[in-house]
Amino acid sequence: MLVLSRKPGEGILLDGGRVTIKILSIEKGHVKVGFDAPREVHIRRAELPPNPSPASAVPDLAPGAGVRA
């Protein structure tokens, strides 16, 4: 596991720059993180099951959606 320290406004590039992770803010112990990725890259919160059943489905963040700078 790689561990990095980042300040608000700083980011991390993945996959040759195709995916950007940016620290948006840190307030009261909460960190807001923004992801910028191509539509074909799916982004899912780790605490959600990988394939939720349709009856209890919680939609993942749509591919390529989210905070855009």
Phi and psi in degrees as a GROMACS rama.xvg file:
@    title "Ramachandran Plot"
@    xaxis  label "Phi"
@    yaxis  label "Psi"
@TYPE xy
-92.9674  130.009  LEU-2
-117.597  125.681  VAL-3
-125.589  149.31  LEU-4
-100.625  135.029  SER-5
-136.069  148.664  ARG-6
-105.412  160.679  LYS-7
-53.0502  134.882  PRO-8
94.3115  -17.4041  GLY-9
-89.5509  160.224  GLU-10
-142.627  179.652  GLY-11
-134.924  135.062  ILE-12
-104.623  135.926  LEU-13
-122.706  158.345  LEU-14
51.7552  52.1927  ASP-15
65.0915  23.8686  GLY-16
94.6923  -0.829737  GLY-17
-67.2215  -31.024  ARG-18
-120.824  128.861  VAL-19
-117.146  131.178  THR-20
-112.834  124.84  ILE-21
-125.987  134.962  LYS-22
-81.1731  115.71  ILE-23
-87.156  -43.8926  LEU-24
-163.209  160.222  SER-25
-133.542  114.959  ILE-26
-141.878  130.589  GLU-27
49.7573  42.288  LYS-28
79.4063  6.42271  GLY-29
-112.394  137.893  HIS-30
-111.907  126.376  VAL-31
-97.7211  125.708  LYS-32
-119.786  134.054  VAL-33
-110.793  144.179  GLY-34
-121.198  133.623  PHE-35
-124.542  116.089  ASP-36
-149.465  157.764  ALA-37
-61.8013  156.885  PRO-38
-56.5483  -31.7708  ARG-39
-75.7926  -8.08988  GLU-40
-90.2697  117.836  VAL-41
-88.6954  135.962  HIS-42
-119.442  124.538  ILE-43
-135.859  138.364  ARG-44
-65.5937  137.733  ARG-45
-64.1702  -28.402  ALA-46
-78.2569  -9.35979  GLU-47
-84.8516  146.466  LEU-48
-65.0555  148.902  PRO-49
-63.0124  -35.9159  PRO-50
-135.35  78.0223  ASN-51
-64.4368  146.772  PRO-52
-67.8704  150.827  SER-53
-56.2077  -33.6285  PRO-54
-68.0505  -32.0242  ALA-55
-115.634  22.9597  SER-56
-66.1848  131.602  ALA-57
-112.431  118.382  VAL-58
-61.8139  136.678  PRO-59
-71.2135  167.414  ASP-60
-64.8163  126.018  LEU-61
-55.4864  141.618  ALA-62
-54.1072  129.221  PRO-63
79.0905  -3.4592  GLY-64
-88.4632  170.845  ALA-65
125.019  -163.679  GLY-66
-72.7955  126.423  VAL-67
-114.816  133.392  ARG-68
